[in-house]
């Protein structure tokens, strides 16, 4: 398989999106990660909750399969913002 990432950018949602990882909606005004990439010659445009993108990265780092079933993962607990 070939995977090429063009862009992974944190943007603010202007309309409702669906997270590719957990399938839950991303609400307007919420920050999300927008991914533009090519996987095996197919252009893909994915939207992620920031915590879902982190979860996926962690999963892949641990040797998990890069190929995943869309909308099938659990949305991880939102990490507490660390304030000093
Ligand atoms: Zn998600």
PDB file of the backbone (N, CA, C, O) and the ligand in Angstrom, with CONECT records:
HET     ZN  A 101       1
ATOM      1  N   UNK A   1       0.836  -1.192   0.000  1.00  0.00           N
ATOM      2  CA  UNK A   1       0.000   0.000   0.000  1.00  0.00           C
ATOM      3  C   UNK A   1       0.875   1.248   0.000  1.00  0.00           C
ATOM      4  O   UNK A   1       2.000   1.232   0.499  1.00  0.00           O
ATOM      5  N   UNK A   2       0.363   2.289  -0.546  1.00  0.00           N
ATOM      6  CA  UNK A   2       1.072   3.561  -0.507  1.00  0.00           C
ATOM      7  C   UNK A   2       0.179   4.605   0.141  1.00  0.00           C
ATOM      8  O   UNK A   2      -1.032   4.656  -0.075  1.00  0.00           O
ATOM      9  N   UNK A   3       0.821   5.422   0.932  1.00  0.00           N
ATOM     10  CA  UNK A   3       0.082   6.469   1.606  1.00  0.00           C
ATOM     11  C   UNK A   3       0.890   7.744   1.509  1.00  0.00           C
ATOM     12  O   UNK A   3       2.077   7.766   1.835  1.00  0.00           O
ATOM     13  N   UNK A   4       0.254   8.785   1.068  1.00  0.00           N
ATOM     14  CA  UNK A   4       0.939  10.069   1.020  1.00  0.00           C
ATOM     15  C   UNK A   4       0.045  11.145   1.623  1.00  0.00           C
ATOM     16  O   UNK A   4      -1.079  11.371   1.174  1.00  0.00           O
ATOM     17  N   UNK A   5       0.563  11.790   2.634  1.00  0.00           N
ATOM     18  CA  UNK A   5      -0.191  12.851   3.295  1.00  0.00           C
ATOM     19  C   UNK A   5       0.168  14.196   2.673  1.00  0.00           C
ATOM     20  O   UNK A   5       1.335  14.589   2.653  1.00  0.00           O
ATOM     21  N   UNK A   6      -0.826  14.885   2.176  1.00  0.00           N
ATOM     22  CA  UNK A   6      -0.604  16.218   1.620  1.00  0.00           C
ATOM     23  C   UNK A   6      -0.721  17.289   2.693  1.00  0.00           C
ATOM     24  O   UNK A   6       0.073  18.227   2.756  1.00  0.00           O
ATOM     25  N   UNK A   7      -1.711  17.124   3.514  1.00  0.00           N
ATOM     26  CA  UNK A   7      -1.994  18.180   4.472  1.00  0.00           C
ATOM     27  C   UNK A   7      -2.767  17.637   5.665  1.00  0.00           C
ATOM     28  O   UNK A   7      -3.723  16.876   5.516  1.00  0.00           O
ATOM     29  N   UNK A   8      -2.332  18.043   6.840  1.00  0.00           N
ATOM     30  CA  UNK A   8      -3.101  17.764   8.041  1.00  0.00           C
ATOM     31  C   UNK A   8      -3.138  19.084   8.802  1.00  0.00           C
ATOM     32  O   UNK A   8      -2.119  19.570   9.293  1.00  0.00           O
ATOM     33  N   UNK A   9      -4.294  19.628   8.883  1.00  0.00           N
ATOM     34  CA  UNK A   9      -4.405  20.999   9.332  1.00  0.00           C
ATOM     35  C   UNK A   9      -5.522  21.121  10.354  1.00  0.00           C
ATOM     36  O   UNK A   9      -6.598  20.554  10.168  1.00  0.00           O
ATOM     37  N   UNK A  10      -5.278  21.851  11.423  1.00  0.00           N
ATOM     38  CA  UNK A  10      -6.341  22.078  12.397  1.00  0.00           C
ATOM     39  C   UNK A  10      -7.133  23.307  11.987  1.00  0.00           C
ATOM     40  O   UNK A  10      -6.591  24.408  11.884  1.00  0.00           O
ATOM     41  N   UNK A  11      -8.382  23.110  11.762  1.00  0.00           N
ATOM     42  CA  UNK A  11      -9.240  24.210  11.339  1.00  0.00           C
ATOM     43  C   UNK A  11     -10.509  24.226  12.202  1.00  0.00           C
ATOM     44  O   UNK A  11     -10.794  23.281  12.937  1.00  0.00           O
ATOM     45  N   UNK A  12     -11.240  25.300  12.091  1.00  0.00           N
ATOM     46  CA  UNK A  12     -12.499  25.398  12.818  1.00  0.00           C
ATOM     47  C   UNK A  12     -13.648  25.053  11.874  1.00  0.00           C
ATOM     48  O   UNK A  12     -13.730  25.581  10.765  1.00  0.00           O
ATOM     49  N   UNK A  13     -14.511  24.187  12.310  1.00  0.00           N
ATOM     50  CA  UNK A  13     -15.617  23.733  11.469  1.00  0.00           C
ATOM     51  C   UNK A  13     -16.602  24.869  11.222  1.00  0.00           C
ATOM     52  O   UNK A  13     -17.015  25.559  12.154  1.00  0.00           O
ATOM     53  N   UNK A  14     -16.972  25.054   9.962  1.00  0.00           N
ATOM     54  CA  UNK A  14     -17.984  26.057   9.642  1.00  0.00           C
ATOM     55  C   UNK A  14     -19.343  25.395   9.433  1.00  0.00           C
ATOM     56  O   UNK A  14     -20.396  26.025   9.536  1.00  0.00           O
ATOM     57  N   UNK A  15     -19.276  24.095   9.135  1.00  0.00           N
ATOM     58  CA  UNK A  15     -20.510  23.330   9.061  1.00  0.00           C
ATOM     59  C   UNK A  15     -20.263  21.993   9.745  1.00  0.00           C
ATOM     60  O   UNK A  15     -19.142  21.705  10.163  1.00  0.00           O
ATOM     61  N   UNK A  16     -21.291  21.187   9.860  1.00  0.00           N
ATOM     62  CA  UNK A  16     -21.145  19.938  10.567  1.00  0.00           C
ATOM     63  C   UNK A  16     -20.406  18.898   9.718  1.00  0.00           C
ATOM     64  O   UNK A  16     -20.702  18.732   8.534  1.00  0.00           O
ATOM     65  N   UNK A  17     -19.453  18.208  10.326  1.00  0.00           N
ATOM     66  CA  UNK A  17     -18.720  17.139   9.655  1.00  0.00           C
ATOM     67  C   UNK A  17     -18.879  15.866  10.457  1.00  0.00           C
ATOM     68  O   UNK A  17     -19.397  15.861  11.573  1.00  0.00           O
ATOM     69  N   UNK A  18     -18.417  14.792   9.851  1.00  0.00           N
ATOM     70  CA  UNK A  18     -18.442  13.512  10.537  1.00  0.00           C
ATOM     71  C   UNK A  18     -17.012  13.036  10.695  1.00  0.00           C
ATOM     72  O   UNK A  18     -16.247  13.007   9.731  1.00  0.00           O
ATOM     73  N   UNK A  19     -16.660  12.670  11.890  1.00  0.00           N
ATOM     74  CA  UNK A  19     -15.301  12.206  12.165  1.00  0.00           C
ATOM     75  C   UNK A  19     -15.097  10.827  11.552  1.00  0.00           C
ATOM     76  O   UNK A  19     -15.899   9.916  11.757  1.00  0.00           O
ATOM     77  N   UNK A  20     -14.006  10.689  10.793  1.00  0.00           N
ATOM     78  CA  UNK A  20     -13.727   9.437  10.087  1.00  0.00           C
ATOM     79  C   UNK A  20     -13.403   8.305  11.054  1.00  0.00           C
ATOM     80  O   UNK A  20     -13.572   7.132  10.721  1.00  0.00           O
ATOM     81  N   UNK A  21     -12.944   8.649  12.231  1.00  0.00           N
ATOM     82  CA  UNK A  21     -12.490   7.639  13.194  1.00  0.00           C
ATOM     83  C   UNK A  21     -13.651   7.079  14.003  1.00  0.00           C
ATOM     84  O   UNK A  21     -13.838   5.864  14.083  1.00  0.00           O
ATOM     85  N   UNK A  22     -14.422   7.966  14.595  1.00  0.00           N
ATOM     86  CA  UNK A  22     -15.465   7.493  15.516  1.00  0.00           C
ATOM     87  C   UNK A  22     -16.878   7.639  14.947  1.00  0.00           C
ATOM     88  O   UNK A  22     -17.828   7.074  15.488  1.00  0.00           O
ATOM     89  N   UNK A  23     -17.014   8.388  13.868  1.00  0.00           N
ATOM     90  CA  UNK A  23     -18.341   8.516  13.261  1.00  0.00           C
ATOM     91  C   UNK A  23     -19.248   9.530  13.937  1.00  0.00           C
ATOM     92  O   UNK A  23     -20.371   9.755  13.487  1.00  0.00           O
ATOM     93  N   UNK A  24     -18.767  10.147  15.022  1.00  0.00           N
ATOM     94  CA  UNK A  24     -19.564  11.173  15.682  1.00  0.00           C
ATOM     95  C   UNK A  24     -19.415  12.492  14.944  1.00  0.00           C
ATOM     96  O   UNK A  24     -18.458  12.699  14.198  1.00  0.00           O
ATOM     97  N   UNK A  25     -20.360  13.365  15.159  1.00  0.00           N
ATOM     98  CA  UNK A  25     -20.319  14.607  14.404  1.00  0.00           C
ATOM     99  C   UNK A  25     -19.345  15.603  15.016  1.00  0.00           C
ATOM    100  O   UNK A  25     -19.069  15.597  16.215  1.00  0.00           O
ATOM    101  N   UNK A  26     -18.844  16.446  14.145  1.00  0.00           N
ATOM    102  CA  UNK A  26     -18.001  17.575  14.536  1.00  0.00           C
ATOM    103  C   UNK A  26     -18.899  18.793  14.363  1.00  0.00           C
ATOM    104  O   UNK A  26     -19.372  19.066  13.259  1.00  0.00           O
ATOM    105  N   UNK A  27     -19.126  19.500  15.411  1.00  0.00           N
ATOM    106  CA  UNK A  27     -20.082  20.602  15.378  1.00  0.00           C
ATOM    107  C   UNK A  27     -19.461  21.886  14.832  1.00  0.00           C
ATOM    108  O   UNK A  27     -18.263  22.123  14.993  1.00  0.00           O
ATOM    109  N   UNK A  28     -20.279  22.705  14.189  1.00  0.00           N
ATOM    110  CA  UNK A  28     -19.778  24.010  13.753  1.00  0.00           C
ATOM    111  C   UNK A  28     -19.172  24.773  14.936  1.00  0.00           C
ATOM    112  O   UNK A  28     -19.738  24.799  16.029  1.00  0.00           O
ATOM    113  N   UNK A  29     -18.023  25.385  14.701  1.00  0.00           N
ATOM    114  CA  UNK A  29     -17.346  26.122  15.756  1.00  0.00           C
ATOM    115  C   UNK A  29     -16.308  25.301  16.486  1.00  0.00           C
ATOM    116  O   UNK A  29     -15.457  25.849  17.187  1.00  0.00           O
ATOM    117  N   UNK A  30     -16.373  23.970  16.326  1.00  0.00           N
ATOM    118  CA  UNK A  30     -15.410  23.084  16.962  1.00  0.00           C
ATOM    119  C   UNK A  30     -14.150  23.004  16.110  1.00  0.00           C
ATOM    120  O   UNK A  30     -14.216  23.084  14.883  1.00  0.00           O
ATOM    121  N   UNK A  31     -13.000  22.844  16.767  1.00  0.00           N
ATOM    122  CA  UNK A  31     -11.759  22.647  16.025  1.00  0.00           C
ATOM    123  C   UNK A  31     -11.673  21.191  15.609  1.00  0.00           C
ATOM    124  O   UNK A  31     -12.009  20.293  16.381  1.00  0.00           O
ATOM    125  N   UNK A  32     -11.225  20.966  14.397  1.00  0.00           N
ATOM    126  CA  UNK A  32     -11.026  19.594  13.934  1.00  0.00           C
ATOM    127  C   UNK A  32      -9.815  19.524  13.032  1.00  0.00           C
ATOM    128  O   UNK A  32      -9.317  20.550  12.567  1.00  0.00           O
ATOM    129  N   UNK A  33      -9.337  18.306  12.781  1.00  0.00           N
ATOM    130  CA  UNK A  33      -8.168  18.093  11.931  1.00  0.00           C
ATOM    131  C   UNK A  33      -8.666  17.689  10.544  1.00  0.00           C
ATOM    132  O   UNK A  33      -9.442  16.745  10.393  1.00  0.00           O
ATOM    133  N   UNK A  34      -8.204  18.419   9.549  1.00  0.00           N
ATOM    134  CA  UNK A  34      -8.593  18.106   8.185  1.00  0.00           C
ATOM    135  C   UNK A  34      -7.416  17.446   7.473  1.00  0.00           C
ATOM    136  O   UNK A  34      -6.334  18.022   7.363  1.00  0.00           O
ATOM    137  N   UNK A  35      -7.647  16.250   7.001  1.00  0.00           N
ATOM    138  CA  UNK A  35      -6.592  15.471   6.359  1.00  0.00           C
ATOM    139  C   UNK A  35      -6.855  15.344   4.865  1.00  0.00           C
ATOM    140  O   UNK A  35      -7.947  14.971   4.437  1.00  0.00           O
ATOM    141  N   UNK A  36      -5.822  15.665   4.075  1.00  0.00           N
ATOM    142  CA  UNK A  36      -5.883  15.437   2.638  1.00  0.00           C
ATOM    143  C   UNK A  36      -4.751  14.496   2.296  1.00  0.00           C
ATOM    144  O   UNK A  36      -3.584  14.814   2.527  1.00  0.00           O
ATOM    145  N   UNK A  37      -5.075  13.369   1.761  1.00  0.00           N
ATOM    146  CA  UNK A  37      -4.051  12.373   1.490  1.00  0.00           C
ATOM    147  C   UNK A  37      -4.468  11.460   0.348  1.00  0.00           C
ATOM    148  O   UNK A  37      -5.606  11.484  -0.121  1.00  0.00           O
ATOM    149  N   UNK A  38      -3.502  10.653  -0.081  1.00  0.00           N
ATOM    150  CA  UNK A  38      -3.770   9.653  -1.112  1.00  0.00           C
ATOM    151  C   UNK A  38      -3.422   8.296  -0.535  1.00  0.00           C
ATOM    152  O   UNK A  38      -2.316   8.092  -0.035  1.00  0.00           O
ATOM    153  N   UNK A  39      -4.338   7.392  -0.600  1.00  0.00           N
ATOM    154  CA  UNK A  39      -4.132   6.034  -0.114  1.00  0.00           C
ATOM    155  C   UNK A  39      -4.374   5.083  -1.274  1.00  0.00           C
ATOM    156  O   UNK A  39      -5.482   4.993  -1.803  1.00  0.00           O
ATOM    157  N   UNK A  40      -3.309   4.370  -1.663  1.00  0.00           N
ATOM    158  CA  UNK A  40      -3.398   3.436  -2.799  1.00  0.00           C
ATOM    159  C   UNK A  40      -4.022   4.081  -4.039  1.00  0.00           C
ATOM    160  O   UNK A  40      -4.851   3.486  -4.727  1.00  0.00           O
ATOM    161  N   UNK A  41      -3.593   5.316  -4.297  1.00  0.00           N
ATOM    162  CA  UNK A  41      -4.065   5.983  -5.505  1.00  0.00           C
ATOM    163  C   UNK A  41      -5.426   6.643  -5.383  1.00  0.00           C
ATOM    164  O   UNK A  41      -5.895   7.268  -6.335  1.00  0.00           O
ATOM    165  N   UNK A  42      -6.069   6.517  -4.229  1.00  0.00           N
ATOM    166  CA  UNK A  42      -7.371   7.147  -4.038  1.00  0.00           C
ATOM    167  C   UNK A  42      -7.236   8.399  -3.183  1.00  0.00           C
ATOM    168  O   UNK A  42      -6.709   8.358  -2.071  1.00  0.00           O
ATOM    169  N   UNK A  43      -7.705   9.477  -3.705  1.00  0.00           N
ATOM    170  CA  UNK A  43      -7.674  10.716  -2.959  1.00  0.00           C
ATOM    171  C   UNK A  43      -8.684  10.649  -1.821  1.00  0.00           C
ATOM    172  O   UNK A  43      -9.838  10.270  -2.027  1.00  0.00           O
ATOM    173  N   UNK A  44      -8.255  11.009  -0.646  1.00  0.00           N
ATOM    174  CA  UNK A  44      -9.197  10.996   0.475  1.00  0.00           C
ATOM    175  C   UNK A  44      -9.121  12.294   1.254  1.00  0.00           C
ATOM    176  O   UNK A  44      -8.069  12.920   1.382  1.00  0.00           O
ATOM    177  N   UNK A  45     -10.237  12.655   1.749  1.00  0.00           N
ATOM    178  CA  UNK A  45     -10.431  13.906   2.434  1.00  0.00           C
ATOM    179  C   UNK A  45     -11.138  13.574   3.743  1.00  0.00           C
ATOM    180  O   UNK A  45     -12.360  13.426   3.777  1.00  0.00           O
ATOM    181  N   UNK A  46     -10.373  13.460   4.806  1.00  0.00           N
ATOM    182  CA  UNK A  46     -10.956  13.001   6.063  1.00  0.00           C
ATOM    183  C   UNK A  46     -11.053  14.128   7.083  1.00  0.00           C
ATOM    184  O   UNK A  46     -10.240  15.052   7.093  1.00  0.00           O
ATOM    185  N   UNK A  47     -12.044  14.033   7.922  1.00  0.00           N
ATOM    186  CA  UNK A  47     -12.192  14.967   9.033  1.00  0.00           C
ATOM    187  C   UNK A  47     -12.059  14.188  10.333  1.00  0.00           C
ATOM    188  O   UNK A  47     -12.583  13.083  10.475  1.00  0.00           O
ATOM    189  N   UNK A  48     -11.352  14.785  11.269  1.00  0.00           N
ATOM    190  CA  UNK A  48     -11.048  14.105  12.529  1.00  0.00           C
ATOM    191  C   UNK A  48     -11.320  15.017  13.720  1.00  0.00           C
ATOM    192  O   UNK A  48     -11.093  16.225  13.655  1.00  0.00           O
ATOM    193  N   UNK A  49     -11.808  14.428  14.803  1.00  0.00           N
ATOM    194  CA  UNK A  49     -11.709  15.122  16.085  1.00  0.00           C
ATOM    195  C   UNK A  49     -10.216  15.143  16.431  1.00  0.00           C
ATOM    196  O   UNK A  49      -9.520  14.162  16.168  1.00  0.00           O
ATOM    197  N   UNK A  50      -9.716  16.216  17.004  1.00  0.00           N
ATOM    198  CA  UNK A  50      -8.281  16.230  17.354  1.00  0.00           C
ATOM    199  C   UNK A  50      -7.884  15.031  18.207  1.00  0.00           C
ATOM    200  O   UNK A  50      -6.820  14.450  17.995  1.00  0.00           O
ATOM    201  N   UNK A  51      -8.720  14.654  19.161  1.00  0.00           N
ATOM    202  CA  UNK A  51      -8.359  13.531  20.043  1.00  0.00           C
ATOM    203  C   UNK A  51      -8.421  12.200  19.304  1.00  0.00           C
ATOM    204  O   UNK A  51      -7.731  11.250  19.676  1.00  0.00           O
ATOM    205  N   UNK A  52      -9.243  12.126  18.261  1.00  0.00           N
ATOM    206  CA  UNK A  52      -9.326  10.898  17.463  1.00  0.00           C
ATOM    207  C   UNK A  52      -8.088  10.751  16.584  1.00  0.00           C
ATOM    208  O   UNK A  52      -7.568   9.648  16.409  1.00  0.00           O
ATOM    209  N   UNK A  53      -7.627  11.857  16.039  1.00  0.00           N
ATOM    210  CA  UNK A  53      -6.408  11.851  15.232  1.00  0.00           C
ATOM    211  C   UNK A  53      -5.228  11.401  16.096  1.00  0.00           C
ATOM    212  O   UNK A  53      -4.385  10.620  15.657  1.00  0.00           O
ATOM    213  N   UNK A  54      -5.184  11.908  17.331  1.00  0.00           N
ATOM    214  CA  UNK A  54      -4.123  11.517  18.256  1.00  0.00           C
ATOM    215  C   UNK A  54      -4.193  10.035  18.559  1.00  0.00           C
ATOM    216  O   UNK A  54      -3.174   9.345  18.595  1.00  0.00           O
ATOM    217  N   UNK A  55      -5.401   9.558  18.775  1.00  0.00           N
ATOM    218  CA  UNK A  55      -5.631   8.152  19.090  1.00  0.00           C
ATOM    219  C   UNK A  55      -5.162   7.266  17.927  1.00  0.00           C
ATOM    220  O   UNK A  55      -4.534   6.228  18.136  1.00  0.00           O
ATOM    221  N   UNK A  56      -5.478   7.693  16.709  1.00  0.00           N
ATOM    222  CA  UNK A  56      -5.089   6.931  15.522  1.00  0.00           C
ATOM    223  C   UNK A  56      -3.573   6.901  15.381  1.00  0.00           C
ATOM    224  O   UNK A  56      -2.988   5.856  15.098  1.00  0.00           O
ATOM    225  N   UNK A  57      -2.936   8.066  15.583  1.00  0.00           N
ATOM    226  CA  UNK A  57      -1.481   8.145  15.490  1.00  0.00           C
ATOM    227  C   UNK A  57      -0.833   7.199  16.490  1.00  0.00           C
ATOM    228  O   UNK A  57       0.131   6.502  16.174  1.00  0.00           O
ATOM    229  N   UNK A  58      -1.375   7.186  17.695  1.00  0.00           N
ATOM    230  CA  UNK A  58      -0.848   6.330  18.758  1.00  0.00           C
ATOM    231  C   UNK A  58      -1.011   4.867  18.369  1.00  0.00           C
ATOM    232  O   UNK A  58      -0.111   4.050  18.566  1.00  0.00           O
ATOM    233  N   UNK A  59      -2.158   4.562  17.823  1.00  0.00           N
ATOM    234  CA  UNK A  59      -2.480   3.195  17.400  1.00  0.00           C
ATOM    235  C   UNK A  59      -1.511   2.720  16.326  1.00  0.00           C
ATOM    236  O   UNK A  59      -1.037   1.584  16.364  1.00  0.00           O
ATOM    237  N   UNK A  60      -1.215   3.612  15.353  1.00  0.00           N
ATOM    238  CA  UNK A  60      -0.305   3.252  14.264  1.00  0.00           C
ATOM    239  C   UNK A  60       1.127   3.135  14.769  1.00  0.00           C
ATOM    240  O   UNK A  60       1.893   2.290  14.303  1.00  0.00           O
ATOM    241  N   UNK A  61       1.483   3.990  15.727  1.00  0.00           N
ATOM    242  CA  UNK A  61       2.819   3.943  16.302  1.00  0.00           C
ATOM    243  C   UNK A  61       3.032   2.611  17.025  1.00  0.00           C
ATOM    244  O   UNK A  61       4.136   2.066  17.045  1.00  0.00           O
ATOM    245  N   UNK A  62       1.959   2.105  17.612  1.00  0.00           N
ATOM    246  CA  UNK A  62       2.022   0.836  18.330  1.00  0.00           C
ATOM    247  C   UNK A  62       1.977  -0.361  17.376  1.00  0.00           C
ATOM    248  O   UNK A  62       1.899  -1.509  17.815  1.00  0.00           O
ATOM    249  N   UNK A  63       2.026  -0.087  16.075  1.00  0.00           N
ATOM    250  CA  UNK A  63       2.063  -1.176  15.111  1.00  0.00           C
ATOM    251  C   UNK A  63       0.702  -1.588  14.583  1.00  0.00           C
ATOM    252  O   UNK A  63       0.558  -2.625  13.936  1.00  0.00           O
ATOM    253  N   UNK A  64      -0.285  -0.770  14.867  1.00  0.00           N
ATOM    254  CA  UNK A  64      -1.627  -1.070  14.379  1.00  0.00           C
ATOM    255  C   UNK A  64      -1.724  -0.940  12.869  1.00  0.00           C
ATOM    256  O   UNK A  64      -0.890  -0.284  12.245  1.00  0.00           O
ATOM    257  N   UNK A  65      -2.713  -1.546  12.292  1.00  0.00           N
ATOM    258  CA  UNK A  65      -2.914  -1.514  10.849  1.00  0.00           C
ATOM    259  C   UNK A  65      -3.306  -0.113  10.409  1.00  0.00           C
ATOM    260  O   UNK A  65      -4.208   0.500  10.979  1.00  0.00           O
ATOM    261  N   UNK A  66      -2.619   0.386   9.389  1.00  0.00           N
ATOM    262  CA  UNK A  66      -2.942   1.714   8.850  1.00  0.00           C
ATOM    263  C   UNK A  66      -4.323   1.723   8.211  1.00  0.00           C
ATOM    264  O   UNK A  66      -4.992   2.752   8.116  1.00  0.00           O
ATOM    265  N   UNK A  67      -4.715   0.540   7.779  1.00  0.00           N
ATOM    266  CA  UNK A  67      -6.017   0.437   7.159  1.00  0.00           C
ATOM    267  C   UNK A  67      -7.044   0.270   8.273  1.00  0.00           C
ATOM    268  O   UNK A  67      -6.945  -0.650   9.085  1.00  0.00           O
ATOM    269  N   UNK A  68      -8.009   1.146   8.308  1.00  0.00           N
ATOM    270  CA  UNK A  68      -8.998   1.038   9.375  1.00  0.00           C
ATOM    271  C   UNK A  68     -10.390   1.193   8.777  1.00  0.00           C
ATOM    272  O   UNK A  68     -10.566   1.730   7.684  1.00  0.00           O
ATOM    273  N   UNK A  69     -11.355   0.714   9.517  1.00  0.00           N
ATOM    274  CA  UNK A  69     -12.725   0.840   9.048  1.00  0.00           C
ATOM    275  C   UNK A  69     -13.279   2.177   9.511  1.00  0.00           C
ATOM    276  O   UNK A  69     -13.295   2.480  10.704  1.00  0.00           O
ATOM    277  N   UNK A  70     -13.731   2.966   8.554  1.00  0.00           N
ATOM    278  CA  UNK A  70     -14.232   4.290   8.882  1.00  0.00           C
ATOM    279  C   UNK A  70     -15.395   4.203   9.869  1.00  0.00           C
ATOM    280  O   UNK A  70     -16.219   3.291   9.801  1.00  0.00           O
ATOM    281  N   UNK A  71     -15.444   5.143  10.761  1.00  0.00           N
ATOM    282  CA  UNK A  71     -16.534   5.328  11.728  1.00  0.00           C
ATOM    283  C   UNK A  71     -16.664   4.189  12.742  1.00  0.00           C
ATOM    284  O   UNK A  71     -17.698   4.069  13.398  1.00  0.00           O
ATOM    285  N   UNK A  72     -15.634   3.356  12.880  1.00  0.00           N
ATOM    286  CA  UNK A  72     -15.804   2.167  13.722  1.00  0.00           C
ATOM    287  C   UNK A  72     -15.085   2.269  15.059  1.00  0.00           C
ATOM    288  O   UNK A  72     -15.305   1.440  15.943  1.00  0.00           O
ATOM    289  N   UNK A  73     -14.226   3.275  15.220  1.00  0.00           N
ATOM    290  CA  UNK A  73     -13.460   3.363  16.460  1.00  0.00           C
ATOM    291  C   UNK A  73     -14.250   4.120  17.527  1.00  0.00           C
ATOM    292  O   UNK A  73     -15.236   4.797  17.238  1.00  0.00           O
ATOM    293  N   UNK A  74     -13.787   3.983  18.757  1.00  0.00           N
ATOM    294  CA  UNK A  74     -14.408   4.725  19.850  1.00  0.00           C
ATOM    295  C   UNK A  74     -13.741   6.079  19.975  1.00  0.00           C
ATOM    296  O   UNK A  74     -12.520   6.196  19.869  1.00  0.00           O
ATOM    297  N   UNK A  75     -14.536   7.082  20.197  1.00  0.00           N
ATOM    298  CA  UNK A  75     -13.968   8.408  20.430  1.00  0.00           C
ATOM    299  C   UNK A  75     -13.291   8.405  21.791  1.00  0.00           C
ATOM    300  O   UNK A  75     -13.928   8.107  22.801  1.00  0.00           O
ATOM    301  N   UNK A  76     -12.003   8.734  21.822  1.00  0.00           N
ATOM    302  CA  UNK A  76     -11.309   8.735  23.115  1.00  0.00           C
ATOM    303  C   UNK A  76     -11.802   9.864  24.018  1.00  0.00           C
ATOM    304  O   UNK A  76     -12.384  10.851  23.569  1.00  0.00           O
ATOM    305  N   UNK A  77     -11.545   9.673  25.292  1.00  0.00           N
ATOM    306  CA  UNK A  77     -11.889  10.714  26.252  1.00  0.00           C
ATOM    307  C   UNK A  77     -11.110  11.970  25.902  1.00  0.00           C
ATOM    308  O   UNK A  77      -9.916  11.915  25.607  1.00  0.00           O
ATOM    309  N   UNK A  78     -11.783  13.071  25.937  1.00  0.00           N
ATOM    310  CA  UNK A  78     -11.104  14.331  25.680  1.00  0.00           C
ATOM    311  C   UNK A  78     -10.121  14.588  26.815  1.00  0.00           C
ATOM    312  O   UNK A  78     -10.465  14.522  27.995  1.00  0.00           O
ATOM    313  N   UNK A  79      -8.887  14.882  26.417  1.00  0.00           N
ATOM    314  CA  UNK A  79      -7.882  15.121  27.454  1.00  0.00           C
ATOM    315  C   UNK A  79      -8.162  16.428  28.160  1.00  0.00           C
ATOM    316  O   UNK A  79      -8.599  17.413  27.564  1.00  0.00           O
ATOM    317  N   UNK A  80      -7.893  16.400  29.459  1.00  0.00           N
ATOM    318  CA  UNK A  80      -8.067  17.608  30.244  1.00  0.00           C
ATOM    319  C   UNK A  80      -7.048  18.647  29.789  1.00  0.00           C
ATOM    320  O   UNK A  80      -5.866  18.350  29.617  1.00  0.00           O
ATOM    321  N   UNK A  81      -7.514  19.825  29.607  1.00  0.00           N
ATOM    322  CA  UNK A  81      -6.582  20.902  29.277  1.00  0.00           C
ATOM    323  C   UNK A  81      -5.721  21.157  30.506  1.00  0.00           C
ATOM    324  O   UNK A  81      -6.225  21.293  31.621  1.00  0.00           O
ATOM    325  N   UNK A  82      -4.426  21.219  30.282  1.00  0.00           N
ATOM    326  CA  UNK A  82      -3.526  21.478  31.404  1.00  0.00           C
ATOM    327  C   UNK A  82      -3.380  22.985  31.577  1.00  0.00           C
ATOM    328  O   UNK A  82      -2.891  23.692  30.696  1.00  0.00           O
ATOM    329  N   UNK A  83      -3.809  23.438  32.709  1.00  0.00           N
ATOM    330  CA  UNK A  83      -3.694  24.864  32.991  1.00  0.00           C
ATOM    331  C   UNK A  83      -2.727  25.065  34.140  1.00  0.00           C
ATOM    332  O   UNK A  83      -2.673  24.269  35.078  1.00  0.00           O
ATOM    333  N   UNK A  84      -1.994  26.101  34.054  1.00  0.00           N
ATOM    334  CA  UNK A  84      -1.003  26.347  35.089  1.00  0.00           C
ATOM    335  C   UNK A  84      -1.404  27.532  35.950  1.00  0.00           C
ATOM    336  O   UNK A  84      -0.683  27.890  36.881  1.00  0.00           O
TER     337      UNK A  84
HETATM  338 ZN    ZN A 101     -13.889  11.336  16.384  1.00  0.00          ZN
END
